[in-house]
Amino acid sequence: MKTTLFYCLLTVLMLAYTPSVAQDSNYENSSLVIVKAPNLTGDQYGQLSSAIAPDNRYSLEYTCLQSGVIVLRYYHNFSEKGDVSMAIKTALRRHGKLTSLEVIYVDISRESSAQC
């Protein structure tokens, strides 16, 4: 329980100090993506959050270690859900060393990252 609380607080702090996407790049779309990562460990989540925090394309919105659910916002120029799913799977496998992933939900919104 203490470990889960620690990682939740770490995520909130990292998101608070992450530079705005609008400062660095202009993306046409954003997606809310829900991923199921069975057997997600605290170490994997720590690696993942540390690796993607400086990347202005991703924002971790929510994570539940017990259920293995990761919710993130992804800024991009894709128009197809399949492209978003593949990009997310690639990033999570690379940064979080996650092997078993299932993208459960992708919602693409036309949202310029230059807007507030």
C-alpha positions in Angstrom: 0.0 0.0 0.0 2.9 2.4 0.8 4.5 1.6 -2.5 1.3 2.4 -4.4 0.9 5.6 -2.6 4.5 6.6 -3.3 4.2 6.0 -7.0 0.9 7.9 -7.2 2.5 10.9 -5.4 5.6 10.6 -7.7 3.4 10.7 -10.7 1.5 13.8 -9.5 4.8 15.6 -8.9 6.3 14.6 -12.2 3.2 15.8 -14.1 3.3 19.1 -12.2 6.8 19.8 -13.3 6.6 18.5 -16.9 6.8 21.3 -19.4 3.7 22.0 -21.4 3.3 20.3 -24.8 2.5 23.6 -26.3 6.0 24.9 -25.5 7.9 22.4 -27.6 5.7 21.0 -30.5 2.5 21.5 -32.3 0.4 18.3 -32.7 -2.9 18.2 -34.4 -4.5 15.5 -32.3 -4.5 14.1 -28.8 -5.8 10.7 -27.7 -6.9 9.4 -24.4 -5.5 5.8 -24.3 -6.3 3.0 -21.8 -3.9 0.1 -21.7 -4.1 -3.1 -19.8 -0.6 -4.3 -18.6 -1.1 -7.5 -16.6 1.4 -8.0 -13.8 2.5 -4.4 -13.9 5.1 -3.9 -11.1 6.1 -0.8 -9.2 9.6 -1.0 -10.7 8.2 -1.1 -14.3 5.9 1.8 -13.5 8.8 3.8 -12.1 10.9 3.2 -15.2 8.0 4.1 -17.4 7.0 7.3 -15.6 10.6 8.4 -15.4 11.2 7.8 -19.1 8.1 9.4 -20.5 7.9 12.4 -18.2 10.4 14.5 -20.2 8.7 13.5 -23.4 6.2 16.1 -24.3 4.0 13.7 -26.3 2.8 11.7 -23.3 1.1 12.5 -20.1 0.3 9.8 -17.5 -3.2 10.5 -16.3 -3.8 7.4 -14.1 -2.3 4.1 -13.2 -3.5 1.2 -11.0 -0.8 -1.3 -10.2 -3.2 -3.9 -8.8 -5.3 -4.1 -12.0 -2.5 -3.2 -14.4 -4.4 -0.3 -16.0 -2.6 2.7 -17.4 -4.4 5.8 -18.7 -2.5 8.3 -20.7 -2.9 11.3 -22.9 -0.9 11.1 -26.2 -0.3 14.1 -28.5 0.3 13.2 -32.1 -0.5 13.8 -35.8 -2.1 10.4 -36.4 -5.7 10.0 -37.7 -6.1 6.2 -37.2 -6.6 4.4 -33.9 -4.4 1.6 -35.1 -1.5 4.0 -35.5 -2.0 5.4 -32.0 -2.2 1.9 -30.5 1.0 0.8 -32.2 2.9 4.0 -31.1 1.7 3.5 -27.5 2.6 -0.2 -27.4 6.0 0.6 -28.8 6.7 3.3 -26.3 5.4 1.3 -23.3 7.5 -1.8 -24.3 10.6 0.3 -24.8 10.3 2.6 -21.7 8.6 0.3 -19.2 10.0 -3.0 -20.3 6.4 -4.3 -20.6 5.9 -7.4 -22.7 2.2 -8.2 -22.4 0.0 -5.2 -23.4 -3.5 -4.7 -24.6 -4.8 -1.4 -25.7 -8.4 -1.3 -24.5 -9.5 2.1 -25.6 -8.3 4.9 -27.9 -10.2 8.2 -28.4 -8.7 10.6 -31.0 -9.6 14.2 -30.5 -8.7 17.0 -32.9 -7.0 19.2 -30.4 -4.1 21.4 -31.2 -1.4 21.3 -28.6 -0.9 25.0 -29.2 -4.2 25.7 -27.5 -4.6 26.2 -23.7 
